[in-house]
Amino acid sequence: MTRPITILVAALGGEGGGVLADWLIEAALHEGFPTQKTSIPGVSQRTGATTYYVEIYPEKDARPPVMALVPSPGSIDLMAASELVEAGRAMQNAFITPERTTLVASTHRIFATSEKMVPSDGRYDAQKILEAAPKVAQKAVLFDMSRMAQEAGTVINAVLFGAMAGSGALPLSRAACEAAIRGAGKGAEASLRGFAAGFEHAVSTLPGDRADHASPPLPPGERAGVRGNEQDTLTPTLSLPGRGSESDRIRREFPEPLHALLEQGVARLADYQDVAYADLYLDRMRGVLAVDREAGGEAGGWKLTQEAARLLALWMSYEDTIRVADLKTRASRFARVRKEAAAKDGQIVVVTDYLKPSANEIADILPPAWAARLRRNAGAGRAVKLRTSDVSGFLAMRLMAAMKPLRRRSARFIEEQALIERWLGAIKRLGFAVLDAELSLEIVLCAKLVRGYGETWRKSHAAFVKILDTLVENEQAVARGADALRVAIRKAREAALAYEEAKPSAATAKGKPVIWMKQG
């Protein structure tokens, strides 16, 4: 007995999920199949997706069937997701089954609010979704549809529609799908290019070698589901003058497993400040490596040095207004904006940056005496709307970026360097004293607390200093032994990283009284 083909589409706001659902309906009607759709709105700020449920009865001139209004777990034939974590949500909700479901999903990431709220690295492990997809689905078609859509000059919904049609799970011909796109009118040609690209890619994964079930290979050093400038890892190796001696030094003074990470750290810091600053980074890392070597770190892959190298490079390249101005006025940024806006040659793209620098953030880049005077009268800051694509706005930003050589004399630079030396001193002092790699690693990981700028930096800085004062540099705490100290530092760090929002204030804890209303 023929039954409806069930299709569930999960798309984020602005990705054309509603248009995709309309295309499915129009293509089904073009084939003469009874069909219907329903939709469930998602939540703003990327806490969820808008889902569209479509049923297509693949028989022409059939008696009107009874169709469901909502999807049921275990009863989906085709699951389509415009982003990788949305595919993960569908797996978690049991919409995808190995007996029935074809999964078509994009592997790119758009971070959810829950990921961004975590003070440290709150990203979901996308690799787990890539590994699970072939196991929980009958067939999985996974590739980066966002990048393909940009190359085709269209929106991701067109590429997703093409991949759905090319997967073989739809009872619709390619001609019917393309007719549905043409019938929509505006932007049809670009959508057809995206559809064709998605269709061909999906078809190419269908042969019997089951290549469609394999997770897409990731470029070396790239985190699963995250590409390019979406990563918060270290800056890729740059071609900067004077870098040869640093590369030689890394190969000469550090074990081979550390070379790639240290190269990235040197590139980041030379770009952030200068080559001498990158040399200081390597000087500091030599001390950490000595502790790791004494504690037998080679057997564990130099884990202590790896973590210290990553966190130290990020810490030494802290964000200030000089860095923000520099990044916002780079040619690569304007090129990326033009590409994301799908601007054609000759088209003008207006870029407006919304900023709200506080007095404290301005004080951070001033000499200590000036900064102290300004902080005494620090206000909440003032919102600024600056067109960096205009000459005046661009020059204002470049003037700020040109202060980079003066950063070494700034209040925050001096403060950060002193705290870094204090942190490194504690690692070396306790590391050589007890030769406990796990204890040294806990101290290293405390650097996760120092992050951000403005008020965020001030709060995290205070939490970090408190751990140093009360535990790491406290003789009584150290006297309790390495095991007790290690546990205490871990608990203190995890408590400091916990959401402040999760702690109810006195006002919110009281609640509100119930007011009884008279009837009538």
C-alpha positions in Angstrom: 0.0 0.0 0.0 1.3 3.4 -1.0 2.0 5.8 1.9 3.0 9.5 1.9 6.7 10.4 1.7 7.5 12.4 4.8 10.0 15.3 4.7 11.3 17.4 7.6 13.3 20.5 6.9 15.2 22.4 9.6 16.5 25.8 8.5 17.7 28.9 10.4 16.2 32.3 10.0 17.1 34.1 6.7 18.0 30.9 4.9 14.9 30.5 2.9 13.4 27.5 4.6 9.9 28.7 3.8 10.7 29.1 0.2 12.2 25.6 0.1 9.0 24.2 1.5 7.0 26.1 -1.2 9.3 24.7 -3.9 8.6 21.2 -2.6 4.9 21.8 -2.7 5.0 23.3 -6.2 7.2 20.5 -7.6 4.8 17.9 -6.1 1.8 19.6 -7.7 3.7 19.8 -11.0 4.0 16.0 -10.8 0.3 15.7 -10.0 0.9 14.4 -6.4 -1.3 15.4 -3.4 0.8 17.2 -0.9 0.6 19.5 2.2 3.0 21.4 4.5 3.0 22.8 8.0 5.7 24.8 9.8 6.7 25.4 13.3 8.5 28.8 13.9 11.8 28.7 15.7 13.2 31.0 18.3 15.3 34.1 17.6 19.1 34.4 18.4 19.9 31.0 17.0 18.5 29.0 19.8 16.6 26.8 17.4 15.5 26.4 13.8 12.3 26.8 12.0 11.1 23.4 10.9 8.9 22.6 7.9 7.0 19.4 7.6 5.9 18.2 4.1 4.1 15.1 3.1 3.8 14.0 -0.6 1.6 11.2 -1.7 3.4 9.7 -4.8 0.3 8.6 -6.8 -1.4 10.6 -9.4 -5.2 10.9 -9.5 -5.4 9.0 -6.2 -8.1 9.3 -3.7 -7.2 12.3 -1.4 -5.1 10.7 1.4 -5.2 11.6 5.1 -1.9 13.3 6.0 -0.4 14.2 9.3 0.2 17.8 10.4 3.2 17.2 12.6 6.3 14.9 12.2 6.6 11.8 14.4 9.8 10.3 15.6 10.9 7.3 13.6 8.6 8.2 10.6 10.7 10.6 8.5 11.8 9.5 5.0 13.9 12.6 4.3 15.5 14.8 6.9 17.1 18.0 5.6 19.2 20.4 7.7 20.8 23.6 6.6 23.4 23.5 9.4 25.2 20.6 11.1 24.0 20.9 14.7 20.4 21.0 13.4 21.1 17.6 12.0 22.3 16.6 15.4 19.1 17.9 17.0 17.1 15.7 14.6 19.2 12.7 15.6 18.6 13.5 19.3 14.9 13.8 18.7 14.8 10.4 17.0 13.5 11.7 13.7 16.4 9.9 11.9 16.4 6.1 11.7 18.7 3.6 10.0 15.7 1.7 8.5 14.1 4.6 6.8 15.7 8.1 6.8 17.9 9.8 4.3 19.8 12.6 5.9 20.8 15.6 3.8 22.7 18.2 5.8 25.3 21.0 5.4 28.5 20.5 7.4 29.2 24.2 8.0 28.6 25.7 11.5 26.7 28.8 12.7 27.2 28.9 16.5 24.2 28.6 18.7 23.6 31.1 21.6 24.2 28.3 24.1 27.7 27.8 22.5 28.5 31.5 22.6 27.4 32.0 26.2 30.0 29.6 27.6 32.9 31.6 29.0 35.5 29.3 27.5 35.1 27.0 24.5 31.4 26.0 24.4 31.3 24.7 20.8 29.6 21.4 20.3 31.8 18.6 19.0 30.8 18.6 15.4 33.0 15.6 14.6 30.6 13.4 16.7 27.7 14.4 14.5 29.7 13.6 11.4 30.6 10.2 12.8 27.1 9.4 14.0 25.3 10.4 10.8 26.1 7.3 8.7 25.2 5.1 11.6 21.8 6.5 12.5 20.6 7.2 8.9 19.9 4.9 6.1 21.9 7.2 3.9 23.7 10.4 4.7 24.6 13.2 2.2 26.9 15.7 4.0 28.9 18.5 2.5 29.5 22.3 3.0 26.4 23.8 1.3 27.1 27.3 2.6 30.3 27.5 0.7 28.7 26.1 -2.4 25.9 28.6 -2.1 28.4 31.5 -1.9 30.2 30.2 -5.0 26.9 30.0 -6.9 25.8 33.5 -5.7 22.6 32.3 -4.1 21.1 31.3 -0.7 21.7 27.9 0.9 18.1 26.8 0.4 18.7 26.3 -3.3 21.7 24.0 -2.7 19.9 22.1 0.0 16.9 21.6 -2.4 19.3 20.3 -5.1 20.9 17.9 -2.7 17.5 16.6 -1.6 16.5 16.0 -5.2 19.8 14.4 -6.0 19.7 12.1 -3.0 17.0 9.9 -4.6 14.7 10.2 -1.6 12.2 12.5 -3.3 9.5 11.1 -5.7 10.1 14.3 -7.8 12.0 14.7 -11.1 14.7 17.2 -11.6 12.6 19.0 -14.2 9.7 19.4 -11.8 12.0 20.8 -9.1 13.5 23.3 -11.5 10.1 24.3 -12.8 9.1 25.1 -9.2 12.1 27.3 -8.8 11.4 29.1 -12.1 7.9 29.7 -11.0 9.0 31.6 -8.0 10.3 34.4 -10.3 12.8 36.7 -8.6 16.3 35.3 -8.3 15.4 32.1 -10.2 18.6 32.0 -12.2 20.9 32.1 -9.2 18.7 29.6 -7.4 18.9 27.2 -10.3 22.7 27.5 -10.3 22.7 26.5 -6.6 20.2 23.7 -7.2 22.3 22.3 -10.0 25.5 22.4 -7.8 23.7 20.6 -4.9 22.1 18.1 -7.2 25.3 17.1 -8.9 27.2 16.8 -5.7 24.5 14.6 -4.1 24.3 12.4 -7.3 28.1 12.0 -7.3 27.9 10.3 -3.8 25.3 7.7 -4.7 27.4 4.9 -6.3 27.6 1.5 -4.6 30.9 2.3 -2.9 28.7 4.1 -0.3 30.9 7.2 -0.4 27.9 9.1 0.8 28.1 7.4 4.1 31.5 8.6 4.9 32.1 11.8 6.9 33.6 14.5 4.6 37.4 14.8 5.1 38.5 17.8 7.0 41.5 20.0 6.0 44.5 19.5 8.2 44.2 21.4 11.5 40.6 22.4 10.8 38.0 21.6 13.5 35.0 19.5 12.4 32.2 21.6 11.0 34.2 24.8 11.3 36.1 26.4 8.6 38.2 29.5 7.9 37.5 32.6 9.9 34.8 30.8 12.0 37.5 29.1 14.0 38.8 30.7 17.2 42.0 28.7 17.0 45.3 30.4 16.3 45.9 32.5 13.2 47.2 30.4 10.2 50.9 30.8 9.4 51.5 34.2 7.8 54.3 35.4 5.5 55.9 38.1 7.5 59.4 39.6 7.2 61.9 38.2 9.6 60.0 35.0 10.3 62.7 32.7 9.1 64.8 32.9 12.2 61.8 32.1 14.4 61.0 29.0 12.3 64.6 27.8 12.6 64.5 28.4 16.3 61.3 26.4 16.8 62.8 23.4 14.9 66.0 23.7 16.9 64.7 24.2 20.4 61.3 22.4 20.5 60.2 18.8 19.9 58.6 18.1 16.5 55.0 17.6 17.8 55.0 21.2 19.0 56.3 22.8 15.7 52.9 23.4 14.0 51.3 25.0 17.1 54.3 27.2 17.9 54.5 28.3 14.2 50.9 29.5 14.4 51.5 31.2 17.7 54.6 33.1 16.3 52.6 34.1 13.2 49.7 35.4 15.3 51.9 37.5 17.6 54.2 38.8 14.9 51.0 40.0 13.2 49.5 41.3 16.5 52.6 43.3 17.5 56.0 42.6 16.0 58.6 39.8 15.5 60.3 40.8 18.9 57.0 40.0 20.6 56.9 36.6 18.9 60.5 36.0 20.2 59.3 36.8 23.7 56.6 34.1 23.2 59.2 31.5 22.4 61.4 32.5 25.3 58.4 32.0 27.6 57.6 28.6 26.1 61.1 27.3 26.7 60.5 27.6 30.4 57.2 25.7 30.2 58.9 23.0 28.0 61.6 22.5 30.7 58.9 21.8 33.3 57.1 19.4 30.9 60.4 17.6 30.1 61.2 17.2 33.9 57.8 15.8 34.6 58.1 13.2 31.7 55.8 15.0 29.4 57.2 13.4 26.2 55.3 10.2 27.0 52.0 12.1 27.0 52.7 14.0 23.8 53.8 17.2 25.6 50.3 18.0 26.7 51.3 20.6 29.2 53.4 22.5 26.6 50.6 22.2 24.0 48.0 23.8 26.2 50.4 26.5 27.5 51.4 27.4 23.9 47.8 27.7 22.8 46.6 29.7 25.8 49.7 31.9 26.0 49.4 32.9 22.3 45.8 33.9 22.8 46.5 35.7 26.0 49.4 37.7 24.6 47.2 38.8 21.6 44.4 40.1 23.8 41.8 42.2 22.1 41.9 46.0 22.6 40.6 48.9 20.5 43.9 49.0 18.5 43.4 45.4 17.5 39.7 45.8 16.7 40.5 48.8 14.5 43.2 46.9 12.7 41.1 43.9 11.9 38.1 46.0 10.8 40.1 47.9 8.2 42.0 45.1 6.5 41.5 44.4 2.8 40.7 40.8 3.6 37.7 41.9 5.7 36.2 44.0 3.0 36.7 41.2 0.5 34.9 38.8 2.8 32.0 41.2 3.3 31.7 41.7 -0.5 31.7 37.9 -1.0 29.1 37.3 1.8 26.9 40.1 0.3 27.3 38.5 -3.2 28.3 41.9 -4.6 29.1 42.1 -8.2 32.1 44.0 -9.7 31.3 47.7 -9.7 28.6 47.4 -7.0 29.1 49.6 -3.9 28.9 47.9 -0.6 28.4 50.1 2.5 29.9 48.8 5.7 28.6 50.3 9.0 30.3 49.2 12.3 28.4 49.7 15.5 30.7 50.3 18.4 30.4 51.2 22.1 33.8 51.7 23.6 33.8 52.5 27.3 36.1 54.9 29.1 37.9 51.8 30.5 38.6 50.4 27.1 40.1 53.7 26.0 42.1 53.9 29.2 43.5 50.4 28.4 45.6 51.8 25.5 46.8 54.9 27.4 50.0 55.2 29.5 49.4 54.1 33.2 49.2 57.6 34.7 46.7 58.8 32.1 44.7 55.6 32.3 44.3 55.8 36.1 43.0 59.4 35.8 40.5 58.4 33.1 39.3 55.3 35.0 38.4 57.4 38.0 35.8 59.1 35.9 34.9 56.1 33.7 31.3 56.1 32.3 29.2 53.5 30.6 30.4 54.3 27.2 28.7 55.8 24.2 27.4 54.1 21.1 29.2 55.0 17.9 28.0 54.2 14.3 30.9 54.4 11.9 30.9 53.8 8.2 34.2 52.1 7.7 33.6 51.9 3.9 33.7 55.8 3.8 36.9 57.7 3.7 36.3 59.5 7.1 35.3 56.3 8.9 38.1 54.3 7.4 40.7 56.9 8.3 39.4 57.2 11.9 39.9 53.4 12.3 43.3 53.4 10.7 44.4 56.2 13.0 43.5 54.0 15.9 45.2 51.0 14.4 48.4 53.1 13.8 48.8 53.2 17.6 50.1 49.6 17.5 53.8 50.6 18.1 52.7 52.5 21.3 50.8 49.5 22.7 53.9 48.4 24.7 53.6 51.6 26.8 49.8 51.1 27.5 48.4 50.4 30.9 46.8 47.1 29.9 49.8 45.8 28.1 52.0 46.4 31.2 49.3 44.8 33.4 48.9 41.8 31.2 52.6 41.1 30.9 53.1 41.3 34.7 50.2 38.8 35.2 51.6 36.5 32.5 55.0 36.4 34.2 53.3 35.7 37.5 51.4 32.8 36.0 54.5 31.3 34.3 56.5 31.7 37.5 53.9 29.7 39.4 54.0 26.9 36.7 57.7 26.7 36.9 58.0 27.0 40.7 55.4 24.3 41.5 56.3 22.2 38.5 59.9 21.8 39.4 59.1 21.5 43.1 56.6 18.6 42.9 57.2 17.3 39.3 53.4 16.8 39.0 52.4 17.3 35.4 48.7 17.2 36.3 49.1 20.0 38.9 51.1 22.1 36.4 48.4 21.5 33.8 45.7 22.8 36.2 47.6 26.0 36.7 48.1 26.3 32.9 44.4 25.9 32.3 43.6 28.8 34.7 44.6 31.1 31.8 41.2 30.3 30.2 39.8 32.7 32.8 41.6 35.7 31.3 39.5 36.7 28.3 37.6 39.5 26.6 37.9 43.2 27.2 36.2 45.9 29.2 34.0 44.7 32.1 34.3 41.1 31.0 38.1 41.3 31.2 38.0 43.0 34.6 35.8 40.3 36.1 37.8 37.4 34.7 41.1 39.0 35.7 39.8 39.3 39.3 38.8 35.6 39.3 42.2 34.6 38.0 44.1 36.7 40.5 42.0 35.3 43.3 43.0 31.7 42.4 46.7 32.7 42.4 46.4 34.5 45.7 44.3 31.9 47.6 45.6 28.6 46.1 48.6 28.7 43.8 50.8 31.1 45.8 49.3 30.4 49.2 51.8 28.4 51.3 49.1 26.8 53.5 47.2 25.5 50.4 50.5 24.2 48.8 51.4 22.5 52.1 48.3 20.3 51.9 49.9 18.4 49.0 49.8 18.2 45.2 46.7 16.1 45.0 44.6 18.4 47.3 45.9 21.5 45.5 45.2 20.1 42.1 41.6 19.4 43.0 41.1 22.8 44.7 42.5 24.6 41.7 40.2 22.7 39.3 37.1 23.3 41.3 37.9 27.0 41.7 38.5 27.3 37.9 35.3 25.5 37.0 33.3 27.6 39.5 34.8 30.8 38.0 33.9 29.7 34.5 30.3 28.9 35.4 27.6 31.2 34.1 27.0 34.3 36.2 23.5 34.3 34.7 22.8 30.9 36.3 23.2 32.5 39.8 19.8 34.1 40.6 20.0 37.6 42.1 18.1 38.6 45.2 15.5 40.4 43.0 14.9 37.4 40.8 14.9 34.9 43.6 12.0 36.6 45.4 9.5 36.1 42.6 6.3 38.0 42.2 3.1 37.8 44.3 -0.1 36.2 42.9 -2.9 38.8 42.3 -6.4 37.4 42.4 -8.9 39.1 40.1 -12.6 39.2 40.8 -14.8 37.4 38.2 -17.3 39.5 36.2 
